[in-house]
Amino acid sequence: MSEIKHILQQITALSDVPDPAVLKRLIDELRVSDKAHISQSKHSRAD
């Protein structure tokens, strides 16, 4: 989660339109986090 926070801070610090690479990293991080969260939810429901 700290990686996402760091990326968000970088985006916030930019005065112009964010670099597409930074936005792509953020989106990728969110996708990975979401998949991990969904995976954990499925496992916890099975218990």
C-alpha positions, -999 to 999 in steps of 0.1 A, spaced: 0 0 0 29 24 7 39 20 -30 4 33 -40 7 61 -16 41 71 -30 27 71 -66 -2 92 -55 21 117 -39 41 118 -71 10 125 -91 -2 152 -66 33 169 -67 30 173 -105 17 207 -115 9 198 -151 -7 167 -166 9 136 -150 34 116 -170 15 87 -186 41 62 -172 32 73 -137 -5 70 -143 1 35 -158 21 24 -128 -7 37 -105 -34 18 -125 -13 -14 -126 -8 -11 -88 -45 -7 -82 -53 -37 -105 -28 -59 -85 -42 -47 -52 -78 -53 -64 -70 -88 -76 -52 -96 -43 -82 -82 -24 -107 -103 -45 -86 -134 -40 -85 -129 -2 -122 -124 -1 -129 -156 -20 -106 -175 4 -122 -160 35 -157 -169 23 -147 -205 18 -138 -208 55 
